[in-house]
Amino acid sequence: MISKNDTLISIALLDNVYGKTLPITFLVCFDKSGGILKSEIIKYREPYGGAVKEESWLSQFTGKISKSNFSVGSEVQGISGATISTNSVSKGINKLSLLVSHILEKHGH
């Protein structure tokens, strides 16, 4: 939780998902109502599929909330040659949005 003068400003969560064989480390920053402010790939270890690191792909998650559709091919654009990575990262961001929603509920936000 990121706060200033005991007031919640945002929440940032770091996690890993698996690409084809190696972990992909990513960070998602949420506003105090659970909306995604920014998502970032911290470490991409696979030799292929690295287009998930691009801001142009990651920006489509901005504004999504836990009830949003995170399905690749529906609300999330796929990337040719990065099917496993796009699905893994999308599911990971979705998981963190559900987790942050639970955290905010538990803390009365």
Contacts in CASP RR format, 6 or more apart in sequence:
PFRMAT RR
TARGET T0000
AUTHOR 0000-0000-0000
METHOD contacts of the structure
MODEL  1
MISKNDTLISIALLDNVYGKTLPITFLVCFDKSGGILKSEIIKYREPYGG
AVKEESWLSQFTGKISKSNFSVGSEVQGISGATISTNSVSKGINKLSLLV
SHILEKHGH
1 8 0 8 1.000
1 10 0 8 1.000
1 11 0 8 1.000
1 103 0 8 1.000
1 107 0 8 1.000
2 8 0 8 1.000
2 9 0 8 1.000
2 10 0 8 1.000
2 11 0 8 1.000
2 12 0 8 1.000
3 9 0 8 1.000
8 32 0 8 1.000
8 107 0 8 1.000
8 109 0 8 1.000
9 32 0 8 1.000
10 29 0 8 1.000
10 30 0 8 1.000
10 31 0 8 1.000
10 32 0 8 1.000
10 37 0 8 1.000
11 29 0 8 1.000
11 30 0 8 1.000
11 32 0 8 1.000
11 34 0 8 1.000
11 100 0 8 1.000
11 103 0 8 1.000
11 104 0 8 1.000
12 27 0 8 1.000
12 28 0 8 1.000
12 29 0 8 1.000
12 30 0 8 1.000
13 27 0 8 1.000
13 28 0 8 1.000
13 30 0 8 1.000
13 96 0 8 1.000
13 99 0 8 1.000
13 100 0 8 1.000
14 25 0 8 1.000
14 26 0 8 1.000
14 27 0 8 1.000
14 42 0 8 1.000
15 25 0 8 1.000
15 26 0 8 1.000
15 28 0 8 1.000
15 92 0 8 1.000
15 95 0 8 1.000
15 96 0 8 1.000
16 23 0 8 1.000
16 24 0 8 1.000
16 25 0 8 1.000
16 26 0 8 1.000
17 23 0 8 1.000
17 24 0 8 1.000
17 26 0 8 1.000
17 88 0 8 1.000
17 89 0 8 1.000
17 91 0 8 1.000
17 92 0 8 1.000
18 24 0 8 1.000
18 88 0 8 1.000
19 46 0 8 1.000
19 84 0 8 1.000
19 85 0 8 1.000
19 88 0 8 1.000
20 46 0 8 1.000
20 48 0 8 1.000
20 84 0 8 1.000
20 85 0 8 1.000
21 46 0 8 1.000
22 45 0 8 1.000
22 46 0 8 1.000
23 43 0 8 1.000
23 45 0 8 1.000
24 41 0 8 1.000
24 43 0 8 1.000
24 44 0 8 1.000
24 45 0 8 1.000
24 46 0 8 1.000
24 52 0 8 1.000
24 85 0 8 1.000
24 88 0 8 1.000
24 89 0 8 1.000
25 41 0 8 1.000
25 42 0 8 1.000
25 43 0 8 1.000
25 44 0 8 1.000
26 39 0 8 1.000
26 40 0 8 1.000
26 41 0 8 1.000
26 42 0 8 1.000
26 89 0 8 1.000
26 92 0 8 1.000
26 93 0 8 1.000
27 39 0 8 1.000
27 40 0 8 1.000
27 42 0 8 1.000
28 36 0 8 1.000
28 38 0 8 1.000
28 39 0 8 1.000
28 40 0 8 1.000
28 61 0 8 1.000
28 93 0 8 1.000
28 96 0 8 1.000
28 97 0 8 1.000
28 100 0 8 1.000
29 36 0 8 1.000
29 37 0 8 1.000
29 38 0 8 1.000
29 39 0 8 1.000
30 36 0 8 1.000
30 37 0 8 1.000
30 96 0 8 1.000
30 97 0 8 1.000
30 100 0 8 1.000
31 37 0 8 1.000
32 104 0 8 1.000
32 109 0 8 1.000
33 65 0 8 1.000
33 104 0 8 1.000
33 109 0 8 1.000
34 65 0 8 1.000
34 66 0 8 1.000
34 97 0 8 1.000
34 100 0 8 1.000
34 101 0 8 1.000
34 104 0 8 1.000
35 63 0 8 1.000
35 64 0 8 1.000
35 65 0 8 1.000
35 97 0 8 1.000
35 100 0 8 1.000
36 61 0 8 1.000
36 62 0 8 1.000
36 63 0 8 1.000
36 64 0 8 1.000
36 65 0 8 1.000
36 93 0 8 1.000
36 97 0 8 1.000
37 62 0 8 1.000
37 63 0 8 1.000
38 58 0 8 1.000
38 62 0 8 1.000
39 58 0 8 1.000
39 61 0 8 1.000
39 62 0 8 1.000
39 93 0 8 1.000
40 58 0 8 1.000
41 52 0 8 1.000
41 53 0 8 1.000
41 58 0 8 1.000
41 89 0 8 1.000
44 50 0 8 1.000
44 52 0 8 1.000
44 53 0 8 1.000
44 85 0 8 1.000
46 85 0 8 1.000
48 81 0 8 1.000
48 82 0 8 1.000
49 79 0 8 1.000
49 81 0 8 1.000
49 82 0 8 1.000
49 85 0 8 1.000
50 82 0 8 1.000
50 85 0 8 1.000
51 57 0 8 1.000
51 79 0 8 1.000
51 81 0 8 1.000
51 82 0 8 1.000
51 85 0 8 1.000
52 58 0 8 1.000
52 79 0 8 1.000
52 82 0 8 1.000
52 85 0 8 1.000
52 86 0 8 1.000
52 89 0 8 1.000
57 77 0 8 1.000
57 79 0 8 1.000
57 86 0 8 1.000
60 75 0 8 1.000
60 76 0 8 1.000
60 77 0 8 1.000
61 70 0 8 1.000
61 76 0 8 1.000
61 93 0 8 1.000
64 70 0 8 1.000
64 93 0 8 1.000
64 97 0 8 1.000
65 97 0 8 1.000
65 101 0 8 1.000
66 94 0 8 1.000
66 97 0 8 1.000
66 98 0 8 1.000
66 100 0 8 1.000
66 101 0 8 1.000
68 75 0 8 1.000
68 94 0 8 1.000
68 97 0 8 1.000
69 75 0 8 1.000
69 76 0 8 1.000
70 76 0 8 1.000
70 90 0 8 1.000
70 91 0 8 1.000
70 93 0 8 1.000
70 94 0 8 1.000
70 97 0 8 1.000
71 90 0 8 1.000
72 78 0 8 1.000
72 83 0 8 1.000
72 86 0 8 1.000
72 87 0 8 1.000
72 90 0 8 1.000
76 86 0 8 1.000
76 90 0 8 1.000
77 86 0 8 1.000
78 86 0 8 1.000
79 85 0 8 1.000
79 86 0 8 1.000
END
